[in-house]
Amino acid sequence: MLENILSRFQNREIEVEIDTALSQYCRNQNLCSHAQPIRLSLNLYKLIIAIGTLVPKHYGFPTKRQKFTDFCYMLEWIQNDSEFKIKSPSAVRHIFGAEDLANISEHFGIGISVLLADTILDIDWSTIAKITANSNGYRNRRRPDWRCLTNNEGKTVIVEAKGTTNSSTATSQLCEASIQKNTIAGDVKIISSTVLNESRISKNYLRDPPTDPVNDINSTVLKATHYAEVFAFLGHAKLSRYFSLMHKRLSDNISTLEFSEKQNSYSEIIEKYASVDFNNAHYAGSFFKIDNNKYLFLGVDKELISFHDFITFKETREFESETNNNKYMLFSDGILIVIINNIDAFKDNVDISSIVFYQDHMTISDIDLIPSLAFENYTYYLFSQEGCEIEKNNENDFHFDYSLSYENKKYFVKIKKSNSFEIDSSLIKSMKEVSNKGAIPVIITNADIQNFHYNYKYAIYITRKELKKIVNKKTKITDYLK
């Protein structure tokens, strides 16, 4: 899955209508001088990094689970075409729920806004960060989505991004977006509105730039926030925490205890983290197993670990190469991702037998953040680890997601990922049909349904309470089948 996305279908074209008022900030005047929309190329794996950095509320809650693989499943919604087109909701309803489809369109809107701003304005990728209301990363809904600095003049860019599958909705969103983008001071304020289309190329509108200038923002402070969020997404709790402490150090807001923690973390990262050499630089990070004989390395340029080198670090040239059947992708902010098909090439860098499968790093908070399909795949993994035989259902199989066999019994599993829990009449009917055929319905949800009136008493319910025990390795998922 991941290999196919990153090696075969890397780029898509999108149609962009650019406000001519942006021309004074464009890296290429030809981009902003057209009266008609132009086509620009989007890189898909860079899109996932942008989405993962800005969307999840994970800044205050870093874990060891890398979510890059989880969020790559979002790309299942994109058609295999040179143009950026989405599949019809009916075609992917068995993969994504209705709530997921709405969220994913918003996520694509944010990610696309980053890539287009990078292309048009030449932004400093390492300063991209969510606009937050407090240190825990929670953003007032009236605030814009993200900000960064430009490379050439250090201009502050403020962006409010929208994404939808309905062009009329996009029009109504522009009024609200105009209000939101003006709640924060900045040199360039942009509304990015993306309409995701099925039968024709998707379209983006970049509108309404400059107003009041902003006071000088220390770029290194923005960078520290950026790296804290990137590594929370990539599954480096230690690195995420380290850069959040770097943020406090740069802001002169670090306690003696926190400073000591930062110094100890520095030594641990330099001395104990896996190290990979690439493009004349050294990268500290971790290896993850993502499938049978498939691995990822996720790391950061070691120069960013040092306080003084962090301040002077300059964006690097983005670079890709393939060596020993392993694909290296270096981002301009010094993040290195290696998709590994030949793990033996790294036997001098890591004890291969010690590499942990990324699914084993799940937390209950991760379940709340990841897409439904990633949650479903996590339950596949749990059941398969216990010797269950799993079969993916088609859309007509009682409205369940998959079936499994365990200890000579048949189970039909339905995933309900939501903060609120409901079981409609069609699912109750399906549960009865399953029971009549001698199988057992299983409902798995991250919702807390302690006070919920169970609509169908013969089903097995694995709820938030049980999931907490499962992710903490206190129980096995098959314990609840008995």
N, C-alpha and C positions, 0 to 999 in steps of 0.2 A: 504493500500500500504506500508507505512512505517513499520507498525507492522509486516507484512509478511516478509519483507526483514530482519529485525533485529531479529526475533524470529525463523523463519523456515530455512532460507537459509544464515546462517551467514558466512560460510567458503567455499572457493574454493581452489583446488590445482592447482599450476602452475609448469611447468618444468623450471628449472633454470640451466644454464651452467655458472659456476663460474671460473673466472680466478684464477689459482693456486697461482699467485703472491699476492693474497689477504689473503693467509693463515696466514701470520704473524699478521693480524689484526682481524682474526675471533674469535668470542667468543667461538666457538666450532670448533676445528681443523678438525673434521670429515666432516663438511660441505664443507670445501675448499680443501679437499685432494682427491676428487673423479675425476677420468678421464672422467667419464660419467656424463651427466646431472642428477640432483636430483630433487625430488618433494618437494615443500614447500607449506604450507597452508597460504592463505590470508584471513583476516577477512574483510568482506564487509563494515560494518559500519565504521571501522577504515580506510578503503580505501577512503570512502567519506570524512572523516575529513581531511585526508592527501591531497586529491585533492582540497577541498575547501580552505584549508589554503594556498596552494601554487599557485593555478591557477588564480583566478580572480584578476583583477587589482583594488582591493578595499582598499588597505592599507591607501590611502589618502582620501578615501571617505566612511567612515563607515556609515551605516544606521541602523535603528531599525528592519530591515527585516532579520530574520534568514533564511539563504540559505541552511541549512542542508537538509530540506525537498525538496527544489527545486532540489538539486544535487542528491538526492536519486533516482530521476527518471532516471538518467543515467543507473542504474542497470537493467532497463527494457531491455537493450541490452544483458544482460548475460543470458545464458541458465540455466534452472533448472537442474543442474548436479553437481556432486561432483567435476568435473574438471572445470577449468576456460575456458569456451567456449563462444563465442558470437553468437547471432542469425544472420542469413543472412541479408544483407542490405535490400533485398526485403521484408523480414518478418517484418521489423520495419520502413520501409520508411513512413508509415502512422503516425508513432510516431515521428521520427526524420527526418529532412531534410538532404540533401546530405552534406551541410556545417556542420551541427551538427555532423554527423557521423565522419567526418574528425577531428573535434575538440575533440570529445569524445575519439577517439583512442589516441590522444595526451595526453588528461587528464588522461586516464587510465595508460599510460606509466609513467607519473610523479608520480601518486599515488602508483603504483606498485613498483617503484624504492625506495620510502620511506619505504614501508613495508618490502621489501627484505633487505634493508640496516639495518633496525632495527633488523631483525632476524639474520643477518650474522655478523654485526659489533658491535651490542649492542650500539646503538646510544642513546644520551640523547634527548628524544623526545621533551623536552621543549626548545631545542635550534634550532629546525628546522625552517628555514625561507628562503624566496625568496632571491636571490642575486639581489640587486637593485642598480641602478646607482645614485639615488638621494633620498631625503627624501620623495618624492611623490610616490615612489614605482615603477617608470618606469624603466624597465630593458633593457639595450642595448642588441640587439638580438644576439650579438656575445658572451655574457656572459653565463656561465652555469646556470642551473635552480635553484638550491638550495644548502644550506650548513647546517652543524650542527657540533656538537662535539660528540666524543665517550664518554661513561661513564667511561671506565677504565683508560685511560691515557689523556683524554682531547684532542685527536687528532682532527684536523680539516678535515672534510670530504666535498669534493666538488663533486657534481653530475650533470651531464648532462643527461637528460632522454629523450628517444624517444619512441613513440608508433605508431604502424601502423598495418594494416590488410594485408599488402603485404610484403612477405619475401624479395623480391628483393629490395624493397624500404628500408627495414631495413639495408641491406648491404651498400647501397649508403649513408645512414645517418651516418654510423660509422665514415667516414672520416671527415665530418663536425663536428661531436660530439667530435672527438679527438682534433680538433682545439679549440672548445668552452671551453672544460674543462680545458685547459691549459692557459686560459686568467686570471685565478684567482689563487693566491698562496694557497697551502693546503698540508696537510700531506698525505691524501689519495684522489686520484682523480679517479672517477669512471664514466664510460659510462654504462648506463642502457638502453638496447634496448629490447622492448617487441613486439613480433609478436602475435597479437590477432587472434586466429584461430576459425573456425566454426565447422569443422568436426573432429578435434583432439584437444588435450590439448594445450593451449596457451603456448608460450615459451619466456623466458627472458634470455638475455645474460648480465652478469656483467663482464666488461673488463677494462684493462688498468689502474691499480691503480698508486702507488706512484711515485712522482717526487720530485720537490723542496719543502722543508718544509716551513711552514708559521710562521710568527712571532706570538707570543702569542696573542690570541683574548680573550677578557674578556667575559666569558660565560654568565654573567648576562646581558650584552648588547644584545647578541644574543637572550636571553630568552625574553627580553622586546619586541623585534621585533616580536618574535614568538607569544606572547600573543596578541599583537595589531592586528595581522593578523587573528588569530583564532577567536577573538571576533568580528571582522568585518564580518567574515563569519557566525558566529552564531547569528548575529543580535543585538549585544550589542554595540551600538554607544558610549555610555558613557564609558564602560569598554575598548573598543578599543582605544578611545582617551586617557583614563587614562594611559594605558600601553605605548602609544606613548610618553606621557609626562614622564613616568618612564624611557623610553629609553633616553630622553634628560637629565634627572636628572643624570642617570648613566654615561652619556657621558660628564657631566659637561658643557652642552650646553643649559641650560634652563634659560629663562629670568625670571625676578622678577614676571611679570604678569603671565607667564606660571606656575611658582612655586605656586603662589597663587591659580590658577585654579586647579592644582593637589591636593593641600591640601583640597580645597572645595569639589572636586570630591571624595576624600577619605572619607570624612564625609558622603556624600550622599550615597555612595555605602554601607558603613557599617550600616548606620542607616535606609535607606529607601528601599534598595533592598530586595527582598524576600530572605528568608534564609531556607535552608534545611539541616538537619543533616543526615550524612551517614558515616558508617565505622569509627566512632570516630572522625569525622572532621565536620566542618561547611562550608557551601557553599553559596555564595552570587550570585544571578542571577535573572532570570525572567522566568515567565510562558508564554507559547504561546498556543493558540488554533489552532489545525491543521486540525480538522474535527469535525463532530458532536460527542460530548462526548469523543474526543481524544485530549490530551494535551501533551506538552513537557515542561520540565524544563531544562534550560541550565544555568550552573553556574560554579564558580571557587572557589577553596579553599581560604578561607578568609585570610590565612597566606600570600598569594601572594599579597594581597592589601597593606600590610605594607611594607615600603621601606626596613627596616632592615630584616624583615622575608623573603622578596622576594630574597634578596642576599643569604641567607642561606638555602633556600628551596631546598629539595632533592626530586628527583622523587619518587613517591609512587608506590605501587604494583597495577597493573591493576586488577580490581575486578568487577565482575558482580553478581547481586543477584535479586531476585524477591520477593516483599512483597506487600500484599494487591492488587494483580493483576497489580502492577506497576513494570516495569523493570528498574533497576539502572545500569548504565555503567560508571565506573570510569576509566579515562585514567591516564597514568603515569605522565602526566604534571599537574595533579590536576584539570582537567576539568571533570565535572559531567554532564551526560545527563540522564534524567529520562523520559522514555516513559510511559505516564500516561493513563491508562484505567479506573482508579478509582480516580477521582479528589477529591472526598469527603475525602480521606485520608489526603489531604493537606488543609483542610478548616481552620485550625489554622495558616497556613503559608501565606495565600493569600485570598483576597476577590474574590471568584470564578467569580462573575458577572462582575468583572473589567478586566478579562483576555481578551486581544484583539486577534482576529483572525489574524494569521500571514500575510494573504494576504493584510490586511489593512495597512501594513507598507511599501508597494511598493513605490519605487521612479523610475524616468525615468532612472537613472543610473543602478538600479537593473535590469530593463528590458533588458538593453544592456548586462548584465553579465550572467543572468540565461539561462539555456538551453531552446530551443524552446518549448519543451513540458511543462515546468513550466510556460512559458509565455502564452501558450494556456490555461492551467488550470486557470491562473489568469483571463483571459477573460471569462471563464466559470463562475467563481465566480462573476464577475461584472454583467454579464447578469442574473444569477440566483437570485442575490440580488434585481434585479428590476422586478422579477416575470416572467421572460422568461422561457419557456419550451424548454430544450435543448436536442438534439438527436445527438449522435455520428454517423458520417457517415462511411460507409465502403469505401474501396479503390476506388470503381467504381462510387461513388456518385459525379460526375462532378468535381472530383479532389479538392473538398472542404473539410475542416477539420471537420466541424459539421454544423448542421442546428438548427434554433431556431424559435419559434413562439412568436410573441409579438403584442398585440392589433389586433388580427385576421389577421396578415400578416406573411408570411413565409420568412425567410432569410437564405441564405447559406453563411457561414463565412470561409474565407481563412486567415491563419496567415502567414505573410511574415516577419520573423525576420532577418534583415540584415542591414548592413551599406549602402549597395547599393541596389537600388530598380529596379526590372525588372518584367515585366509581359510578359510571353511567349505566343505564339499563342494558345497553348492548353488550357491555362487558359482563354484567351479571348473567345475561342470556348465554354468553360464550362459556362462562364458568360452569353453568349447568350442563351444557352440551359436552364439555370436556369430562365432567364427572360421569355423565351417562355412558361415556365410552370407556370408563374404567380408569381414566387418568386423573391426576390431581392438579388443580390450578395453583400457581404460586405467584403472589404479587410482591414485587420488590420495590420499595420506595425510600427516598431519603427524607420524606416527611415524617414528622412526629405525630402519630395518630393514636396516642394513648386514650384520648377522649372520643375517638371516632367510633360510631356505631357500625360494626362490621356488617356489610350488606349481605355477605354470603359466608356462612359459618364454616363451610367445608373447604374453603381455600386456606392455603398457608400464607401468612403475612410476614414478610421480613421487612421491618420498618427501621427507622433511624436508630432506635434503641438497639436492635440486633446488629445493624451495620457498624455501630461504634465498637461493639465487641469483636466483630469480624476483622475490621481494619487494624485493631489493636492486638490481633492474634490471640485473643482470649477464647474465641470459639471458631469453628469452621462453618462455612455456609451450609454444608451438608448436615450439620447437627440439627438444623431446623426442618429437614425433610423427614426426620424420624418421628 
